[in-house]
């Protein structure tokens, strides 16, 4: 069964628990940057 993108994205977001750490990396910039966020969306570390 195919889901619309927003439904699938919501399902992935709902699977995030208190034990998860979300890390985003931007390698397209001249200087690479990363950010760690907890399950509530609070930024824990930025580089």
PDBQT receptor file of N, H, CA, C and O in Angstrom, charges set to zero:
ATOM      1  N   UNK A   1       0.838  -1.171   0.000  1.00  0.00    +0.000 N 
ATOM      2  CA  UNK A   1       0.000   0.000   0.000  1.00  0.00    +0.000 C 
ATOM      3  C   UNK A   1       0.886   1.239   0.000  1.00  0.00    +0.000 C 
ATOM      4  O   UNK A   1       1.813   1.335   0.805  1.00  0.00    +0.000 OA
ATOM      5  N   UNK A   2       0.617   2.175  -0.881  1.00  0.00    +0.000 N 
ATOM      6  H   UNK A   2      -0.135   2.097  -1.535  1.00  0.00    +0.000 HD
ATOM      7  CA  UNK A   2       1.397   3.397  -0.964  1.00  0.00    +0.000 C 
ATOM      8  C   UNK A   2       0.760   4.486  -0.119  1.00  0.00    +0.000 C 
ATOM      9  O   UNK A   2      -0.457   4.671  -0.126  1.00  0.00    +0.000 OA
ATOM     10  N   UNK A   3       1.606   5.202   0.608  1.00  0.00    +0.000 N 
ATOM     11  H   UNK A   3       2.594   5.052   0.613  1.00  0.00    +0.000 HD
ATOM     12  CA  UNK A   3       1.146   6.324   1.413  1.00  0.00    +0.000 C 
ATOM     13  C   UNK A   3       1.560   7.614   0.737  1.00  0.00    +0.000 C 
ATOM     14  O   UNK A   3       2.543   7.654  -0.003  1.00  0.00    +0.000 OA
ATOM     15  N   UNK A   4       0.805   8.666   0.995  1.00  0.00    +0.000 N 
ATOM     16  H   UNK A   4       0.006   8.633   1.596  1.00  0.00    +0.000 HD
ATOM     17  CA  UNK A   4       1.246   9.984   0.560  1.00  0.00    +0.000 C 
ATOM     18  C   UNK A   4       2.499  10.327   1.347  1.00  0.00    +0.000 C 
ATOM     19  O   UNK A   4       2.698   9.815   2.449  1.00  0.00    +0.000 OA
ATOM     20  N   UNK A   5       3.340  11.183   0.801  1.00  0.00    +0.000 N 
ATOM     21  H   UNK A   5       3.179  11.599  -0.094  1.00  0.00    +0.000 HD
ATOM     22  CA  UNK A   5       4.606  11.506   1.452  1.00  0.00    +0.000 C 
ATOM     23  C   UNK A   5       4.398  12.024   2.865  1.00  0.00    +0.000 C 
ATOM     24  O   UNK A   5       5.138  11.640   3.772  1.00  0.00    +0.000 OA
ATOM     25  N   UNK A   6       3.408  12.888   3.076  1.00  0.00    +0.000 N 
ATOM     26  H   UNK A   6       2.808  13.200   2.340  1.00  0.00    +0.000 HD
ATOM     27  CA  UNK A   6       3.199  13.456   4.410  1.00  0.00    +0.000 C 
ATOM     28  C   UNK A   6       2.780  12.385   5.415  1.00  0.00    +0.000 C 
ATOM     29  O   UNK A   6       3.168  12.450   6.582  1.00  0.00    +0.000 OA
ATOM     30  N   UNK A   7       2.009  11.420   4.987  1.00  0.00    +0.000 N 
ATOM     31  H   UNK A   7       1.694  11.367   4.039  1.00  0.00    +0.000 HD
ATOM     32  CA  UNK A   7       1.582  10.344   5.892  1.00  0.00    +0.000 C 
ATOM     33  C   UNK A   7       2.790   9.492   6.273  1.00  0.00    +0.000 C 
ATOM     34  O   UNK A   7       2.963   9.151   7.444  1.00  0.00    +0.000 OA
ATOM     35  N   UNK A   8       3.621   9.148   5.301  1.00  0.00    +0.000 N 
ATOM     36  H   UNK A   8       3.481   9.424   4.351  1.00  0.00    +0.000 HD
ATOM     37  CA  UNK A   8       4.823   8.363   5.575  1.00  0.00    +0.000 C 
ATOM     38  C   UNK A   8       5.789   9.111   6.470  1.00  0.00    +0.000 C 
ATOM     39  O   UNK A   8       6.387   8.521   7.369  1.00  0.00    +0.000 OA
ATOM     40  N   UNK A   9       5.947  10.402   6.233  1.00  0.00    +0.000 N 
ATOM     41  H   UNK A   9       5.460  10.882   5.502  1.00  0.00    +0.000 HD
ATOM     42  CA  UNK A   9       6.834  11.215   7.054  1.00  0.00    +0.000 C 
ATOM     43  C   UNK A   9       6.308  11.284   8.485  1.00  0.00    +0.000 C 
ATOM     44  O   UNK A   9       7.085  11.179   9.433  1.00  0.00    +0.000 OA
ATOM     45  N   UNK A  10       5.018  11.456   8.647  1.00  0.00    +0.000 N 
ATOM     46  H   UNK A  10       4.387  11.542   7.876  1.00  0.00    +0.000 HD
ATOM     47  CA  UNK A  10       4.428  11.488   9.988  1.00  0.00    +0.000 C 
ATOM     48  C   UNK A  10       4.631  10.171  10.715  1.00  0.00    +0.000 C 
ATOM     49  O   UNK A  10       4.870  10.161  11.922  1.00  0.00    +0.000 OA
ATOM     50  N   UNK A  11       4.541   9.067   9.999  1.00  0.00    +0.000 N 
ATOM     51  H   UNK A  11       4.347   9.075   9.018  1.00  0.00    +0.000 HD
ATOM     52  CA  UNK A  11       4.755   7.764  10.623  1.00  0.00    +0.000 C 
ATOM     53  C   UNK A  11       6.196   7.624  11.102  1.00  0.00    +0.000 C 
ATOM     54  O   UNK A  11       6.431   7.068  12.175  1.00  0.00    +0.000 OA
ATOM     55  N   UNK A  12       7.157   8.110  10.337  1.00  0.00    +0.000 N 
ATOM     56  H   UNK A  12       6.966   8.561   9.466  1.00  0.00    +0.000 HD
ATOM     57  CA  UNK A  12       8.555   8.059  10.766  1.00  0.00    +0.000 C 
ATOM     58  C   UNK A  12       8.786   8.961  11.976  1.00  0.00    +0.000 C 
ATOM     59  O   UNK A  12       9.519   8.592  12.894  1.00  0.00    +0.000 OA
ATOM     60  N   UNK A  13       8.170  10.129  11.982  1.00  0.00    +0.000 N 
ATOM     61  H   UNK A  13       7.575  10.429  11.236  1.00  0.00    +0.000 HD
ATOM     62  CA  UNK A  13       8.322  11.051  13.108  1.00  0.00    +0.000 C 
ATOM     63  C   UNK A  13       7.735  10.438  14.381  1.00  0.00    +0.000 C 
ATOM     64  O   UNK A  13       8.304  10.601  15.460  1.00  0.00    +0.000 OA
ATOM     65  N   UNK A  14       6.621   9.747  14.270  1.00  0.00    +0.000 N 
ATOM     66  H   UNK A  14       6.158   9.614  13.393  1.00  0.00    +0.000 HD
ATOM     67  CA  UNK A  14       5.975   9.143  15.438  1.00  0.00    +0.000 C 
ATOM     68  C   UNK A  14       6.810   8.028  16.042  1.00  0.00    +0.000 C 
ATOM     69  O   UNK A  14       6.624   7.694  17.212  1.00  0.00    +0.000 OA
ATOM     70  N   UNK A  15       7.729   7.440  15.273  1.00  0.00    +0.000 N 
ATOM     71  H   UNK A  15       7.879   7.711  14.322  1.00  0.00    +0.000 HD
ATOM     72  CA  UNK A  15       8.590   6.365  15.782  1.00  0.00    +0.000 C 
ATOM     73  C   UNK A  15       9.748   6.886  16.618  1.00  0.00    +0.000 C 
ATOM     74  O   UNK A  15      10.441   6.090  17.252  1.00  0.00    +0.000 OA
ATOM     75  N   UNK A  16       9.985   8.205  16.641  1.00  0.00    +0.000 N 
ATOM     76  H   UNK A  16       9.422   8.851  16.126  1.00  0.00    +0.000 HD
ATOM     77  CA  UNK A  16      11.080   8.772  17.415  1.00  0.00    +0.000 C 
ATOM     78  C   UNK A  16      10.694   8.743  18.888  1.00  0.00    +0.000 C 
ATOM     79  O   UNK A  16       9.641   9.247  19.277  1.00  0.00    +0.000 OA
ATOM     80  N   UNK A  17      11.565   8.142  19.706  1.00  0.00    +0.000 N 
ATOM     81  H   UNK A  17      12.421   7.732  19.391  1.00  0.00    +0.000 HD
ATOM     82  CA  UNK A  17      11.302   8.023  21.139  1.00  0.00    +0.000 C 
ATOM     83  C   UNK A  17      12.329   8.830  21.925  1.00  0.00    +0.000 C 
ATOM     84  O   UNK A  17      13.196   9.488  21.350  1.00  0.00    +0.000 OA
ATOM     85  N   UNK A  18      12.215   8.767  23.244  1.00  0.00    +0.000 N 
ATOM     86  H   UNK A  18      11.510   8.232  23.711  1.00  0.00    +0.000 HD
ATOM     87  CA  UNK A  18      13.127   9.510  24.115  1.00  0.00    +0.000 C 
ATOM     88  C   UNK A  18      14.565   9.031  23.994  1.00  0.00    +0.000 C 
ATOM     89  O   UNK A  18      15.478   9.753  24.394  1.00  0.00    +0.000 OA
ATOM     90  N   UNK A  19      14.796   7.848  23.461  1.00  0.00    +0.000 N 
ATOM     91  H   UNK A  19      14.055   7.261  23.136  1.00  0.00    +0.000 HD
ATOM     92  CA  UNK A  19      16.156   7.323  23.344  1.00  0.00    +0.000 C 
ATOM     93  C   UNK A  19      16.806   7.667  21.999  1.00  0.00    +0.000 C 
ATOM     94  O   UNK A  19      17.934   7.246  21.745  1.00  0.00    +0.000 OA
ATOM     95  N   UNK A  20      16.125   8.417  21.143  1.00  0.00    +0.000 N 
ATOM     96  H   UNK A  20      15.209   8.759  21.350  1.00  0.00    +0.000 HD
ATOM     97  CA  UNK A  20      16.673   8.777  19.832  1.00  0.00    +0.000 C 
ATOM     98  C   UNK A  20      17.366  10.135  19.860  1.00  0.00    +0.000 C 
ATOM     99  O   UNK A  20      16.993  11.032  20.616  1.00  0.00    +0.000 OA
ATOM    100  N   UNK A  21      18.375  10.258  19.023  1.00  0.00    +0.000 N 
ATOM    101  H   UNK A  21      18.678   9.529  18.409  1.00  0.00    +0.000 HD
ATOM    102  CA  UNK A  21      19.067  11.512  18.790  1.00  0.00    +0.000 C 
ATOM    103  C   UNK A  21      19.016  11.764  17.286  1.00  0.00    +0.000 C 
ATOM    104  O   UNK A  21      19.435  10.916  16.497  1.00  0.00    +0.000 OA
ATOM    105  N   UNK A  22      18.509  12.912  16.894  1.00  0.00    +0.000 N 
ATOM    106  H   UNK A  22      18.169  13.600  17.535  1.00  0.00    +0.000 HD
ATOM    107  CA  UNK A  22      18.380  13.245  15.480  1.00  0.00    +0.000 C 
ATOM    108  C   UNK A  22      19.559  14.139  15.100  1.00  0.00    +0.000 C 
ATOM    109  O   UNK A  22      19.793  15.168  15.734  1.00  0.00    +0.000 OA
ATOM    110  N   UNK A  23      20.304  13.742  14.058  1.00  0.00    +0.000 N 
ATOM    111  H   UNK A  23      20.114  12.907  13.542  1.00  0.00    +0.000 HD
ATOM    112  CA  UNK A  23      21.472  14.492  13.619  1.00  0.00    +0.000 C 
ATOM    113  C   UNK A  23      21.267  14.914  12.172  1.00  0.00    +0.000 C 
ATOM    114  O   UNK A  23      20.934  14.097  11.314  1.00  0.00    +0.000 OA
ATOM    115  N   UNK A  24      21.472  16.200  11.916  1.00  0.00    +0.000 N 
ATOM    116  H   UNK A  24      21.743  16.864  12.614  1.00  0.00    +0.000 HD
ATOM    117  CA  UNK A  24      21.394  16.725  10.561  1.00  0.00    +0.000 C 
ATOM    118  C   UNK A  24      22.773  17.216  10.130  1.00  0.00    +0.000 C 
ATOM    119  O   UNK A  24      23.476  17.865  10.905  1.00  0.00    +0.000 OA
ATOM    120  N   UNK A  25      23.160  16.905   8.890  1.00  0.00    +0.000 N 
ATOM    121  H   UNK A  25      22.590  16.377   8.261  1.00  0.00    +0.000 HD
ATOM    122  CA  UNK A  25      24.471  17.296   8.369  1.00  0.00    +0.000 C 
ATOM    123  C   UNK A  25      24.281  17.991   7.033  1.00  0.00    +0.000 C 
ATOM    124  O   UNK A  25      23.558  17.498   6.167  1.00  0.00    +0.000 OA
ATOM    125  N   UNK A  26      24.933  19.142   6.866  1.00  0.00    +0.000 N 
ATOM    126  H   UNK A  26      25.521  19.542   7.570  1.00  0.00    +0.000 HD
ATOM    127  CA  UNK A  26      24.913  19.866   5.594  1.00  0.00    +0.000 C 
ATOM    128  C   UNK A  26      26.319  19.841   5.021  1.00  0.00    +0.000 C 
ATOM    129  O   UNK A  26      27.203  20.563   5.481  1.00  0.00    +0.000 OA
ATOM    130  N   UNK A  27      26.515  19.008   4.016  1.00  0.00    +0.000 N 
ATOM    131  H   UNK A  27      25.797  18.422   3.642  1.00  0.00    +0.000 HD
ATOM    132  CA  UNK A  27      27.832  18.864   3.402  1.00  0.00    +0.000 C 
ATOM    133  C   UNK A  27      27.956  19.689   2.134  1.00  0.00    +0.000 C 
ATOM    134  O   UNK A  27      29.012  19.679   1.502  1.00  0.00    +0.000 OA
ATOM    135  N   UNK A  28      26.909  20.403   1.743  1.00  0.00    +0.000 N 
ATOM    136  H   UNK A  28      26.051  20.411   2.256  1.00  0.00    +0.000 HD
ATOM    137  CA  UNK A  28      26.922  21.173   0.508  1.00  0.00    +0.000 C 
ATOM    138  C   UNK A  28      27.635  22.507   0.676  1.00  0.00    +0.000 C 
ATOM    139  O   UNK A  28      28.004  23.136  -0.316  1.00  0.00    +0.000 OA
ATOM    140  N   UNK A  29      27.831  22.939   1.889  1.00  0.00    +0.000 N 
ATOM    141  H   UNK A  29      27.532  22.428   2.695  1.00  0.00    +0.000 HD
ATOM    142  CA  UNK A  29      28.497  24.209   2.141  1.00  0.00    +0.000 C 
ATOM    143  C   UNK A  29      30.006  24.033   2.034  1.00  0.00    +0.000 C 
ATOM    144  O   UNK A  29      30.525  22.917   2.058  1.00  0.00    +0.000 OA
ATOM    145  N   UNK A  30      30.696  25.164   1.914  1.00  0.00    +0.000 N 
ATOM    146  H   UNK A  30      30.274  26.070   1.894  1.00  0.00    +0.000 HD
ATOM    147  CA  UNK A  30      32.160  25.110   1.872  1.00  0.00    +0.000 C 
ATOM    148  C   UNK A  30      32.702  24.560   3.185  1.00  0.00    +0.000 C 
ATOM    149  O   UNK A  30      33.655  23.781   3.198  1.00  0.00    +0.000 OA
ATOM    150  N   UNK A  31      32.084  24.974   4.288  1.00  0.00    +0.000 N 
ATOM    151  H   UNK A  31      31.310  25.607   4.277  1.00  0.00    +0.000 HD
ATOM    152  CA  UNK A  31      32.414  24.445   5.604  1.00  0.00    +0.000 C 
ATOM    153  C   UNK A  31      31.239  23.569   6.026  1.00  0.00    +0.000 C 
ATOM    154  O   UNK A  31      30.112  24.052   6.132  1.00  0.00    +0.000 OA
ATOM    155  N   UNK A  32      31.495  22.284   6.268  1.00  0.00    +0.000 N 
ATOM    156  H   UNK A  32      32.411  21.892   6.183  1.00  0.00    +0.000 HD
ATOM    157  CA  UNK A  32      30.424  21.364   6.645  1.00  0.00    +0.000 C 
ATOM    158  C   UNK A  32      29.899  21.703   8.034  1.00  0.00    +0.000 C 
ATOM    159  O   UNK A  32      30.664  22.094   8.915  1.00  0.00    +0.000 OA
ATOM    160  N   UNK A  33      28.600  21.553   8.225  1.00  0.00    +0.000 N 
ATOM    161  H   UNK A  33      27.978  21.235   7.510  1.00  0.00    +0.000 HD
ATOM    162  CA  UNK A  33      27.989  21.820   9.523  1.00  0.00    +0.000 C 
ATOM    163  C   UNK A  33      27.094  20.652   9.918  1.00  0.00    +0.000 C 
ATOM    164  O   UNK A  33      26.571  19.935   9.064  1.00  0.00    +0.000 OA
ATOM    165  N   UNK A  34      26.926  20.472  11.229  1.00  0.00    +0.000 N 
ATOM    166  H   UNK A  34      27.350  21.054  11.923  1.00  0.00    +0.000 HD
ATOM    167  CA  UNK A  34      26.056  19.418  11.756  1.00  0.00    +0.000 C 
ATOM    168  C   UNK A  34      25.326  19.950  12.977  1.00  0.00    +0.000 C 
ATOM    169  O   UNK A  34      25.786  20.878  13.642  1.00  0.00    +0.000 OA
ATOM    170  N   UNK A  35      24.176  19.341  13.258  1.00  0.00    +0.000 N 
ATOM    171  H   UNK A  35      23.802  18.587  12.718  1.00  0.00    +0.000 HD
ATOM    172  CA  UNK A  35      23.388  19.732  14.424  1.00  0.00    +0.000 C 
ATOM    173  C   UNK A  35      22.748  18.489  15.021  1.00  0.00    +0.000 C 
ATOM    174  O   UNK A  35      22.194  17.660  14.300  1.00  0.00    +0.000 OA
ATOM    175  N   UNK A  36      22.827  18.362  16.344  1.00  0.00    +0.000 N 
ATOM    176  H   UNK A  36      23.278  19.036  16.930  1.00  0.00    +0.000 HD
ATOM    177  CA  UNK A  36      22.188  17.261  17.055  1.00  0.00    +0.000 C 
ATOM    178  C   UNK A  36      20.967  17.815  17.789  1.00  0.00    +0.000 C 
ATOM    179  O   UNK A  36      21.035  18.859  18.438  1.00  0.00    +0.000 OA
ATOM    180  N   UNK A  37      19.858  17.101  17.673  1.00  0.00    +0.000 N 
ATOM    181  H   UNK A  37      19.803  16.253  17.146  1.00  0.00    +0.000 HD
ATOM    182  CA  UNK A  37      18.587  17.524  18.255  1.00  0.00    +0.000 C 
ATOM    183  C   UNK A  37      17.981  16.349  19.018  1.00  0.00    +0.000 C 
ATOM    184  O   UNK A  37      18.051  15.208  18.562  1.00  0.00    +0.000 OA
ATOM    185  N   UNK A  38      17.389  16.625  20.173  1.00  0.00    +0.000 N 
ATOM    186  H   UNK A  38      17.332  17.552  20.543  1.00  0.00    +0.000 HD
ATOM    187  CA  UNK A  38      16.750  15.534  20.905  1.00  0.00    +0.000 C 
ATOM    188  C   UNK A  38      15.355  15.272  20.346  1.00  0.00    +0.000 C 
ATOM    189  O   UNK A  38      14.943  15.908  19.376  1.00  0.00    +0.000 OA
ATOM    190  N   UNK A  39      14.634  14.346  20.951  1.00  0.00    +0.000 N 
ATOM    191  H   UNK A  39      14.969  13.829  21.740  1.00  0.00    +0.000 HD
ATOM    192  CA  UNK A  39      13.330  13.933  20.435  1.00  0.00    +0.000 C 
ATOM    193  C   UNK A  39      12.286  15.039  20.501  1.00  0.00    +0.000 C 
ATOM    194  O   UNK A  39      11.279  14.973  19.796  1.00  0.00    +0.000 OA
ATOM    195  N   UNK A  40      12.505  16.053  21.330  1.00  0.00    +0.000 N 
ATOM    196  H   UNK A  40      13.323  16.106  21.903  1.00  0.00    +0.000 HD
ATOM    197  CA  UNK A  40      11.557  17.167  21.436  1.00  0.00    +0.000 C 
ATOM    198  C   UNK A  40      11.860  18.299  20.468  1.00  0.00    +0.000 C 
ATOM    199  O   UNK A  40      11.082  19.247  20.365  1.00  0.00    +0.000 OA
ATOM    200  N   UNK A  41      12.975  18.216  19.760  1.00  0.00    +0.000 N 
ATOM    201  H   UNK A  41      13.607  17.446  19.844  1.00  0.00    +0.000 HD
ATOM    202  CA  UNK A  41      13.356  19.262  18.838  1.00  0.00    +0.000 C 
ATOM    203  C   UNK A  41      14.264  20.318  19.433  1.00  0.00    +0.000 C 
ATOM    204  O   UNK A  41      14.492  21.362  18.822  1.00  0.00    +0.000 OA
ATOM    205  N   UNK A  42      14.780  20.056  20.615  1.00  0.00    +0.000 N 
ATOM    206  H   UNK A  42      14.595  19.208  21.111  1.00  0.00    +0.000 HD
ATOM    207  CA  UNK A  42      15.688  20.989  21.280  1.00  0.00    +0.000 C 
ATOM    208  C   UNK A  42      17.098  20.724  20.781  1.00  0.00    +0.000 C 
ATOM    209  O   UNK A  42      17.570  19.587  20.803  1.00  0.00    +0.000 OA
ATOM    210  N   UNK A  43      17.773  21.784  20.327  1.00  0.00    +0.000 N 
ATOM    211  H   UNK A  43      17.390  22.708  20.310  1.00  0.00    +0.000 HD
ATOM    212  CA  UNK A  43      19.128  21.660  19.799  1.00  0.00    +0.000 C 
ATOM    213  C   UNK A  43      20.089  21.393  20.947  1.00  0.00    +0.000 C 
ATOM    214  O   UNK A  43      20.147  22.154  21.912  1.00  0.00    +0.000 OA
ATOM    215  N   UNK A  44      20.853  20.288  20.828  1.00  0.00    +0.000 N 
ATOM    216  H   UNK A  44      20.805  19.670  20.044  1.00  0.00    +0.000 HD
ATOM    217  CA  UNK A  44      21.801  19.909  21.864  1.00  0.00    +0.000 C 
ATOM    218  C   UNK A  44      23.224  20.323  21.503  1.00  0.00    +0.000 C 
ATOM    219  O   UNK A  44      24.009  20.689  22.378  1.00  0.00    +0.000 OA
ATOM    220  N   UNK A  45      23.552  20.264  20.223  1.00  0.00    +0.000 N 
ATOM    221  H   UNK A  45      22.915  19.966  19.513  1.00  0.00    +0.000 HD
ATOM    222  CA  UNK A  45      24.904  20.574  19.794  1.00  0.00    +0.000 C 
ATOM    223  C   UNK A  45      24.864  21.127  18.388  1.00  0.00    +0.000 C 
ATOM    224  O   UNK A  45      24.119  20.633  17.542  1.00  0.00    +0.000 OA
ATOM    225  N   UNK A  46      25.650  22.132  18.138  1.00  0.00    +0.000 N 
ATOM    226  H   UNK A  46      26.256  22.533  18.826  1.00  0.00    +0.000 HD
ATOM    227  CA  UNK A  46      25.724  22.723  16.805  1.00  0.00    +0.000 C 
ATOM    228  C   UNK A  46      27.188  22.925  16.485  1.00  0.00    +0.000 C 
ATOM    229  O   UNK A  46      27.953  23.408  17.320  1.00  0.00    +0.000 OA
ATOM    230  N   UNK A  47      27.586  22.551  15.262  1.00  0.00    +0.000 N 
ATOM    231  H   UNK A  47      26.965  22.159  14.584  1.00  0.00    +0.000 HD
ATOM    232  CA  UNK A  47      28.976  22.689  14.875  1.00  0.00    +0.000 C 
ATOM    233  C   UNK A  47      29.055  23.300  13.507  1.00  0.00    +0.000 C 
ATOM    234  O   UNK A  47      30.150  23.506  12.985  1.00  0.00    +0.000 OA
TER     235      UNK A  47
